[in-house]
Amino acid sequence: METNCFYIPDLLVFLVGFLLVYIFGYVGVFRGWGSKQQQEASSCLISLAHGTPAVLMAIHAILSTEQPCSFASANSTRQNFVLEFSIAYFLVDLLHYLVFFPNDFLFIGHHLGTLYVLITCRYVVKHGAMAILGILVLAEVTSACQNIWSLASARKKDDPTASKLHRFMSPPFYAFYSTVRGILAPLFLYEIGVFYSSGVADNVIPRLVWISWMIVVVAGILGSMLWILNLWMELFRPRSHLEQKIVS
């Protein structure tokens, strides 16, 4: 008796899954919101569905590696699974920006750069997932806080509860984000740079590839720091104006 096995690639399953989550948010959860808010909130929803699960799966994929490995090691099956999960998310969110916000070149560029790193690691060189997943953990560990904060920010003018939540979350979220993106991520990236620049990975990860990875990640960190710096300035600006009025 023959058994026919119908195999569906993980990437395709993840793509469909994130699309369904986006549609569920768009036509269901955020249906009563304004058009732009509805679109942005649906993007936040798939980001929530990706961020924390990606962090947990990436940590598990790194820690469950049986053999001693380095930033140049071949990708394990679990590591490829996480890479495909993240590739699917960024593809769906990129589609969101191309359809609804085609002039948002910053986010489109960010997603294209991220996809380049993930896809080359998964399908081209098939090595270096330890480094890329480590970066992914640091990039997504703030995702839950950021998306809840973003949803509250979108509704703060229409909902007093959302306004209170936004004010309450802003200082701790900014501090958390600044610590991860401004301290931990650069330190980890430095370790990766030292490792790859030594040449030990050149036989499995071409120098042009890892240098391009570094450029994309550095650009992402700098962009993140400019974004959070602007938010810190906005947070303290009203207080500064209030203090000036009191003095005068």
PEHU-V199600 format. One record per residue. N is the residue number from 1. RES is the residue in one small letter. NEAR is the number of other ideal C-beta (glycine too) atoms within 10 Angstrom. Layout:
<<N | RES | NEAR> <N | RES | NEAR>>
This chain:
<<1 | m | 2> <2 | e | 3> <3 | t | 4> <4 | n | 4> <5 | c | 4> <6 | f | 4> <7 | y | 5> <8 | i | 8> <9 | p | 9> <10 | d | 16> <11 | l | 18> <12 | l | 11> <13 | v | 13> <14 | f | 20> <15 | l | 18> <16 | v | 13> <17 | g | 17> <18 | f | 24> <19 | l | 16> <20 | l | 13> <21 | v | 20> <22 | y | 20> <23 | i | 12> <24 | f | 15> <25 | g | 22> <26 | y | 18> <27 | v | 11> <28 | g | 10> <29 | v | 14> <30 | f | 21> <31 | r | 9> <32 | g | 7> <33 | w | 19> <34 | g | 13> <35 | s | 8> <36 | k | 11> <37 | q | 15> <38 | q | 18> <39 | q | 20> <40 | e | 20> <41 | a | 20> <42 | s | 24> <43 | s | 21> <44 | c | 22> <45 | l | 21> <46 | i | 24> <47 | s | 20> <48 | l | 19> <49 | a | 21> <50 | h | 24> <51 | g | 22> <52 | t | 15> <53 | p | 16> <54 | a | 22> <55 | v | 21> <56 | l | 13> <57 | m | 19> <58 | a | 29> <59 | i | 16> <60 | h | 14> <61 | a | 21> <62 | i | 18> <63 | l | 8> <64 | s | 10> <65 | t | 15> <66 | e | 6> <67 | q | 7> <68 | p | 6> <69 | c | 16> <70 | s | 12> <71 | f | 21> <72 | a | 20> <73 | s | 18> <74 | a | 15> <75 | n | 23> <76 | s | 18> <77 | t | 7> <78 | r | 18> <79 | q | 27> <80 | n | 19> <81 | f | 18> <82 | v | 29> <83 | l | 26> <84 | e | 21> <85 | f | 22> <86 | s | 26> <87 | i | 21> <88 | a | 23> <89 | y | 27> <90 | f | 20> <91 | l | 19> <92 | v | 23> <93 | d | 23> <94 | l | 17> <95 | l | 15> <96 | h | 21> <97 | y | 19> <98 | l | 12> <99 | v | 9> <100 | f | 15> <101 | f | 15> <102 | p | 9> <103 | n | 7> <104 | d | 13> <105 | f | 11> <106 | l | 11> <107 | f | 15> <108 | i | 16> <109 | g | 14> <110 | h | 20> <111 | h | 21> <112 | l | 13> <113 | g | 19> <114 | t | 23> <115 | l | 17> <116 | y | 15> <117 | v | 25> <118 | l | 24> <119 | i | 15> <120 | t | 19> <121 | c | 26> <122 | r | 22> <123 | y | 14> <124 | v | 12> <125 | v | 19> <126 | k | 15> <127 | h | 22> <128 | g | 28> <129 | a | 28> <130 | m | 23> <131 | a | 28> <132 | i | 26> <133 | l | 25> <134 | g | 19> <135 | i | 21> <136 | l | 24> <137 | v | 21> <138 | l | 21> <139 | a | 22> <140 | e | 22> <141 | v | 22> <142 | t | 21> <143 | s | 19> <144 | a | 14> <145 | c | 16> <146 | q | 19> <147 | n | 21> <148 | i | 16> <149 | w | 22> <150 | s | 18> <151 | l | 21> <152 | a | 20> <153 | s | 18> <154 | a | 21> <155 | r | 20> <156 | k | 16> <157 | k | 9> <158 | d | 11> <159 | d | 13> <160 | p | 10> <161 | t | 10> <162 | a | 16> <163 | s | 15> <164 | k | 12> <165 | l | 18> <166 | h | 20> <167 | r | 12> <168 | f | 12> <169 | m | 17> <170 | s | 17> <171 | p | 11> <172 | p | 11> <173 | f | 19> <174 | y | 18> <175 | a | 12> <176 | f | 16> <177 | y | 21> <178 | s | 17> <179 | t | 12> <180 | v | 18> <181 | r | 22> <182 | g | 14> <183 | i | 10> <184 | l | 13> <185 | a | 23> <186 | p | 16> <187 | l | 9> <188 | f | 16> <189 | l | 20> <190 | y | 10> <191 | e | 13> <192 | i | 21> <193 | g | 18> <194 | v | 10> <195 | f | 18> <196 | y | 22> <197 | s | 14> <198 | s | 10> <199 | g | 9> <200 | v | 13> <201 | a | 23> <202 | d | 14> <203 | n | 9> <204 | v | 14> <205 | i | 23> <206 | p | 14> <207 | r | 12> <208 | l | 8> <209 | v | 21> <210 | w | 25> <211 | i | 14> <212 | s | 15> <213 | w | 25> <214 | m | 17> <215 | i | 12> <216 | v | 19> <217 | v | 24> <218 | v | 14> <219 | a | 13> <220 | g | 20> <221 | i | 18> <222 | l | 12> <223 | g | 16> <224 | s | 19> <225 | m | 16> <226 | l | 10> <227 | w | 12> <228 | i | 20> <229 | l | 13> <230 | n | 10> <231 | l | 17> <232 | w | 15> <233 | m | 10> <234 | e | 11> <235 | l | 13> <236 | f | 10> <237 | r | 10> <238 | p | 9> <239 | r | 9> <240 | s | 10> <241 | h | 10> <242 | l | 10> <243 | e | 10> <244 | q | 9> <245 | k | 8> <246 | i | 7> <247 | v | 6> <248 | s | 5>>
